[in-house]
């Protein structure tokens, strides 16, 4: 995956915290730390979307989901004893 250079405007205290982290972690970079933070934010967004999905399931959908999960476990245990 390629990288694209962008410009960010951050509160001074955020940049200070980033620079302190980078200074105390050899090999760390501002860009790397920002990319890691965005990845964490994206993961949190995905987790929240999955949680919202499961919270909206009807009782019938929950039972069907549980049946599929049970089937998957059974099949996986047959493949990988």
C-alpha positions in Angstrom: 0.0 0.0 0.0 1.4 3.4 -1.0 1.6 6.4 1.2 0.4 9.9 0.5 1.9 13.0 2.2 -0.7 15.1 3.9 -0.6 18.2 6.2 -2.3 18.2 9.6 -3.1 20.9 11.9 -2.9 19.7 15.5 -3.3 21.3 18.9 0.2 22.1 20.3 -0.2 19.7 23.2 -1.0 16.9 20.9 2.1 17.5 18.8 4.1 17.8 22.0 2.8 14.4 23.1 3.6 12.9 19.7 7.1 14.3 19.7 7.8 13.0 23.3 6.6 9.5 22.3 8.8 9.6 19.1 11.8 10.8 21.1 11.5 8.0 23.6 10.8 5.2 21.1 13.7 4.6 18.7 12.4 4.0 15.2 9.1 5.7 15.8 8.0 8.6 13.6 5.3 11.2 13.7 3.8 9.7 10.5 3.9 6.2 12.0 2.2 7.3 15.2 -0.5 9.2 13.4 -1.1 6.3 11.0 -1.4 3.9 14.1 -3.9 6.3 15.7 -6.0 6.4 12.6 -5.9 2.6 12.3 -7.1 2.4 15.9 -9.9 4.9 15.2 -11.0 2.9 12.1 -11.0 -0.4 14.1 -13.1 1.3 16.8 -15.6 2.5 14.1 -15.8 -1.0 12.7 -16.3 -2.6 16.1 -19.1 -0.1 16.9 -20.8 -0.8 13.6 -20.6 -4.6 14.3 -22.0 -4.0 17.8 -24.9 -1.9 16.5 -25.7 -4.6 13.9 -25.9 -7.3 16.6 -27.9 -5.2 18.9 -30.6 -4.7 16.2 -31.0 -8.4 15.5 -34.5 -9.9 16.1 -34.8 -13.0 18.3 -35.2 -15.1 15.2 -32.1 -13.6 13.6 -30.1 -14.2 16.9 -31.2 -17.9 16.9 -30.2 -18.3 13.2 -26.8 -16.6 14.0 -26.3 -19.0 16.9 -27.1 -22.0 14.7 -24.6 -20.9 12.1 -21.9 -20.3 14.7 -22.6 -23.8 16.2 -22.4 -25.3 12.7 -19.1 -23.5 12.0 -17.6 -24.8 15.2 -18.7 -28.3 14.5 -17.3 -28.2 10.9 -14.0 -26.6 12.1 -13.5 -29.3 14.8 -14.1 -32.0 12.1 -11.4 -30.4 9.9 -8.9 -29.6 12.7 -9.3 -32.3 15.4 
